[in-house]
Amino acid sequence: MSGLLGSVTTATLAAGEDWRLRVGPGRIAFHEQITLSIGGAPVPGAGAKLSNDTTLLAEIGYRFTPEWSAGLTVGIPPTTDIDGTGSAAAFGRLGEMKYGPLALTGQYQFNAGGRLQPYLGAGAVYYLVMDEKDGAVAGLTVDNAWGSVLQAGADYKLSPTLGLFVDVKKLFLKTTASGSLPALGGAPVKADAKLDPLVIQAGLLLQF
């Protein structure tokens, strides 16, 4: 009997709450590994680093069952600085890029119907480069890229339609960038980049 009542309660709480919106500031911390080639030859010890960013992110989700849902994460595109490191540090600011990672994840929510609802998710991410600005590298071009994402977080329900959340996503991304170096007579430069950012977000949960 108690199991039946629990099922009815879960179904009642889920009714009318199929859609959700998680919105709040997110911190994007890159864990990059970047190697540079100039004129087609790898440069020992030459690399680059990306500045970390804070922006407003939102996840629009739909719940198929009390436990299973899908979510699409979007946000205001931030701009990151790209600086040379190692033997490329002398070039200073290599350029800038504005980007918008789009993540689509499937999620499993534990303790559905409870006040505290942890969840795990996984899915795909698309790294969309929207604009590039030259620095020491002229004609900077950064490729769009597909990758994967793992997700973990928790919702805390304040009411049937309002709550708070914390969310962590680990993205796995590889891309390439290219341009030329006027300081070296316009020699072509290419970067093979593994970005792998960690995205930490917290904010307001709305369900409707």
C-alpha positions as CSV (number, residue, x, y, z in Angstrom):
1,M,0.0,0.0,0.0
2,S,2.8,2.4,0.9
3,G,4.5,1.7,-2.4
4,L,1.3,2.5,-4.3
5,L,0.9,5.8,-2.3
6,G,4.5,6.7,-3.1
7,S,4.0,6.1,-6.8
8,V,0.8,8.2,-6.8
9,T,2.7,11.0,-5.0
10,T,5.5,11.0,-7.5
11,A,3.1,11.0,-10.4
12,T,1.2,13.9,-8.8
13,L,4.3,16.0,-8.3
14,A,5.4,15.3,-11.8
15,A,2.1,16.3,-13.4
16,G,2.2,19.8,-15.0
17,E,6.0,20.0,-14.4
18,D,7.3,18.4,-17.6
19,W,9.3,21.4,-18.7
20,R,12.0,23.1,-16.7
21,L,14.5,26.0,-16.9
22,R,17.7,26.1,-15.0
23,V,19.2,29.6,-15.3
24,G,22.2,31.3,-13.6
25,P,25.8,32.4,-13.9
26,G,28.3,29.8,-15.1
27,R,32.1,29.7,-14.8
28,I,34.0,28.2,-17.7
29,A,37.5,27.0,-16.7
30,F,39.6,25.6,-19.6
31,H,42.0,22.7,-19.1
32,E,43.7,23.2,-22.4
33,Q,46.6,21.3,-24.1
34,I,47.7,23.3,-27.2
35,T,50.6,22.6,-29.5
36,L,51.8,25.0,-32.2
37,S,53.3,24.4,-35.6
38,I,55.0,27.2,-37.6
39,G,55.6,26.6,-41.3
40,G,54.4,23.1,-40.9
41,A,57.0,22.2,-38.3
42,P,56.1,21.6,-34.6
43,V,57.7,24.2,-32.3
44,P,59.1,22.5,-29.1
45,G,57.7,24.0,-25.9
46,A,55.3,26.4,-27.8
47,G,51.7,26.4,-26.6
48,A,48.8,28.7,-25.7
49,K,46.4,29.3,-22.9
50,L,42.8,30.5,-22.9
51,S,41.3,32.9,-20.3
52,N,38.5,31.5,-18.1
53,D,35.1,33.1,-18.5
54,T,31.9,33.8,-16.6
55,T,28.6,34.1,-18.5
56,L,24.9,33.6,-18.1
57,L,23.8,30.0,-19.0
58,A,20.4,28.4,-19.3
59,E,19.3,24.8,-19.6
60,I,15.9,24.1,-21.1
61,G,14.7,20.6,-20.2
62,Y,11.9,18.2,-20.7
63,R,11.0,15.3,-18.4
64,F,9.8,12.1,-20.1
65,T,9.3,10.2,-16.9
66,P,9.8,11.3,-13.2
67,E,13.4,10.1,-13.5
68,W,14.5,10.6,-17.1
69,S,14.8,13.9,-18.9
70,A,16.8,15.7,-21.6
71,G,18.3,19.2,-21.4
72,L,19.7,21.7,-23.9
73,T,22.2,24.2,-22.5
74,V,22.7,27.5,-24.2
75,G,24.2,30.8,-23.0
76,I,25.4,34.3,-23.8
77,P,28.6,33.8,-25.9
78,P,31.7,34.8,-23.9
79,T,35.0,36.0,-25.4
80,T,38.2,34.4,-24.4
81,D,41.8,35.7,-24.7
82,I,44.4,33.4,-26.3
83,D,48.0,34.0,-25.1
84,G,51.2,32.3,-26.1
85,T,53.0,30.1,-23.5
86,G,56.4,28.5,-23.3
87,S,58.6,29.4,-26.3
88,A,55.6,31.2,-27.8
89,A,55.2,33.5,-24.8
90,A,57.2,36.3,-26.5
91,F,54.3,36.7,-29.0
92,G,52.0,37.7,-26.2
93,R,48.3,38.0,-27.1
94,L,47.7,35.7,-30.1
95,G,44.1,36.7,-30.5
96,E,40.6,36.4,-29.1
97,M,37.5,34.4,-29.9
98,K,33.8,34.5,-29.1
99,Y,32.2,31.1,-28.7
100,G,29.0,29.4,-27.7
101,P,29.2,25.8,-26.6
102,L,25.8,24.1,-27.0
103,A,25.3,20.9,-24.9
104,L,22.5,18.3,-25.2
105,T,22.3,15.8,-22.4
106,G,20.2,12.9,-21.2
107,Q,19.7,12.9,-17.4
108,Y,18.7,10.5,-14.7
109,Q,17.2,12.2,-11.6
110,F,17.5,10.4,-8.2
111,N,14.8,10.8,-5.5
112,A,12.2,12.0,-8.0
113,G,9.4,13.7,-6.1
114,G,11.7,14.6,-3.2
115,R,12.9,18.0,-2.2
116,L,16.5,17.3,-3.0
117,Q,17.0,15.6,-6.4
118,P,20.5,14.8,-7.5
119,Y,21.1,13.9,-11.1
120,L,23.7,12.5,-13.6
121,G,23.8,13.1,-17.3
122,A,25.8,12.6,-20.5
123,G,25.6,13.7,-24.1
124,A,27.0,15.7,-26.9
125,V,28.4,19.3,-27.2
126,Y,28.9,21.5,-30.2
127,Y,31.6,24.2,-29.9
128,L,30.4,27.1,-32.1
129,V,33.0,29.8,-32.8
130,M,31.1,33.0,-33.6
131,D,33.9,35.5,-34.0
132,E,37.7,35.8,-34.0
133,K,40.0,38.8,-33.5
134,D,43.6,39.0,-34.5
135,G,46.5,39.5,-32.1
136,A,50.0,38.4,-32.9
137,V,48.3,35.9,-35.2
138,A,46.9,37.5,-38.4
139,G,43.8,36.0,-40.1
140,L,43.0,33.9,-37.0
141,T,40.5,31.1,-37.7
142,V,39.2,28.6,-35.1
143,D,37.2,25.6,-36.2
144,N,33.9,24.6,-34.8
145,A,33.9,21.2,-33.2
146,W,31.8,18.3,-31.8
147,G,32.6,16.8,-28.5
148,S,31.1,14.9,-25.5
149,V,30.0,16.1,-22.1
150,L,29.4,14.5,-18.6
151,Q,27.1,16.2,-16.1
152,A,26.3,16.0,-12.4
153,G,24.2,18.2,-10.2
154,A,21.3,18.6,-7.8
155,D,18.0,20.4,-7.7
156,Y,16.5,21.6,-4.4
157,K,12.7,22.2,-4.7
158,L,11.4,25.2,-2.8
159,S,7.9,24.6,-4.2
160,P,6.4,22.4,-7.0
161,T,7.4,25.0,-9.6
162,L,10.4,26.9,-8.0
163,G,13.8,25.7,-6.7
164,L,17.6,26.2,-6.7
165,F,20.2,24.1,-8.4
166,V,24.0,23.5,-8.8
167,D,25.4,21.9,-11.9
168,V,28.8,20.7,-13.1
169,K,29.6,19.8,-16.7
170,K,32.9,18.4,-18.0
171,L,33.3,19.0,-21.7
172,F,35.7,17.0,-23.9
173,L,36.6,19.1,-27.0
174,K,39.3,19.1,-29.7
175,T,39.7,21.8,-32.3
176,T,42.3,23.4,-34.6
177,A,43.2,27.1,-35.2
178,S,45.3,28.6,-38.0
179,G,46.6,32.0,-39.2
180,S,49.9,33.6,-39.9
181,L,52.6,35.4,-37.9
182,P,53.6,38.8,-39.4
183,A,56.5,38.9,-36.9
184,L,58.0,35.9,-38.7
185,G,57.4,37.2,-42.2
186,G,53.9,35.9,-42.4
187,A,54.8,32.3,-41.7
188,P,51.7,30.1,-41.4
189,V,50.9,28.9,-37.9
190,K,48.6,26.1,-36.8
191,A,47.4,25.1,-33.3
192,D,46.0,21.6,-32.3
193,A,43.9,22.3,-29.3
194,K,42.4,20.0,-26.6
195,L,40.2,22.4,-24.6
196,D,38.3,20.2,-22.1
197,P,36.6,23.0,-20.1
198,L,34.9,22.5,-16.7
199,V,31.6,24.4,-16.4
200,I,30.2,25.1,-12.9
201,Q,26.8,26.8,-12.7
202,A,24.3,27.6,-9.9
203,G,21.0,29.5,-10.0
204,L,17.2,29.3,-10.2
205,L,15.1,26.3,-11.2
206,L,11.7,26.9,-12.8
207,Q,9.3,24.0,-13.6
208,F,6.1,24.3,-15.6
